[in-house]
């Protein structure tokens, strides 16, 4: 799609310094930009690179101007970048309709604006709201509910009784509502604890590829509205994730954890079961959490600790080889050996 700089500035709540009628035909990084492209710069270093690029216009923060490029000044360049990309590269539209190869239960309730792709299945009494999309091979179990505008990418599996909010995006290969990992030792064997709960996902959640979210043993596993989950994440049974949290790739959360709002779990974080993690908590990558974390704290390490304490320990460990050499030298002096 093509836009004038004035049209883009209006979409971004920005102002144009330069030609407001110049036509923008695409969006590119500074090293690949050509005439007609829009690019962005969130600091002085990137802005200097943008000025020397082939781009026609640059998104930048207040205070930036150029004698060589049209500048679209905005309050938050990175936010504007995301909004501009959405304008130039809108989501594909899916026409209403049901592919001939889809298998739909007679009691399923499917809104006439929904799109059901090839080889999809929809179970008994399942409900699909307006403008829902099931891309090829998606499976929706019985009594599951999908809210308006939810999009299941290819080969997503939604188990029975899962409840998914509006505008939820779930990427390829993800499984929602599989059995929780619950067993008890009975007579020398592991007896399965039936997992009879479900999964409830709030509005505007996005879940990456090959994620597994287990249903509750009793009750629900809950993912709060606006939360974003990266690829290859495991969410255990009866976990509750607060609104607007971020879970990066390969995070693993054991059963019955309560995670607060606006939390950030970096890559490969592991959280032991039944812990309470407060609101606005950040946990650094590869950390192993064994204890509850109060609101607003940053933890790291294995086992995870408050960041200041963990950093002191890391510095002390780096000094350990020199300290061992000193101790060995003192022993030699004292013993004469």
Steps between C-alpha positions, in 0.01 A plus 500: 500500500612856427460803729607860499718615785206708627276190507757298691562786744126519572490126573795537737384821672817663371610804305679526166815703455533530122284402204158383620404377151793261450377148430625213718479155343658279764687462828860384533801500731759770440746263336242377248285812448447641151319800357136487606573312822429612853745406775531583870761612751459492877832666590767729355716216369214345305386841378846568354481167317151583374621834362760316291255232384292488183175553693268783407378563855598417857288447812682664792439652839442864584812712459625330182511683167686452173613701200500182288195296601135550574453443873178378661539597863311302762495465878601132503694383191486128575124507554464699179720245323263219598194698391658598169592139419137406559393762247740386227459129567144436624393159622364272225123499470313170526173476314202356689426141415567136575736289292350182358756281682417639847317271745249684718277354770132556443457673836792742452405869488703678234446866419431559131800735476745233622761345271558122525798384294591162349498188720383680815282328759250655740349291780152474643352816654814703424438871444689719252432874515489758225801517268675204662763336279601135503792456264577163345499200731381682813300294748244637748369255758150458632350778713794731423426869453691739271429871529457749219800551274707212638746351249633144525800446274560164328484184711405665827312268737243633747387231743147463631347771720775755441373859506689748284430872494478753221779584253723219624775378263638149545785393273569172325542179695383634835284284727254656742342284770710184494517291818691642792796293620336353807584158650504337844708198607259215563629150576830561328354652185416851386122539499362778282296770673212578262528854366141621485547880491543729201695798365370858496680756283420872517456751219790618281737219599758379247658157533797392290571177316530161673382622841318267739249626755372220727146505630433506871476181703202666669397849398672701230841591369469874433689735266410862561406751232771662291766244597752400230663156499799417280569170322576174684356598839348249746222615734405239759159412640313754713755773432357853509680764291403861562407757239758647260787273594779390264636142487804455276606184320550173690352622828363218712244561776410212731150435626297739717738797468334841539675758279404865538423775250763665277763236576790423264650151491810493279609198297528159669373615839368212711256547789437227757144406583256673736699828521354849499678755281389859556406775257762681289763233563790444258689169497825483301571227245587146611397574858358222717237637738455303823343764725212751485588844363340822633363774275737709291820301546760375253650156563766293325722195538472132590343490748356844427558778753442876509721659235736688733573192709542282190742749343711511820523122491600503132777752568622297796512184288710678239754583774504144634793366285731781621386444857576126475851582376554727800372236741733241345794739537414565868474125566840446342656768721335365815577133440830538315377261229 
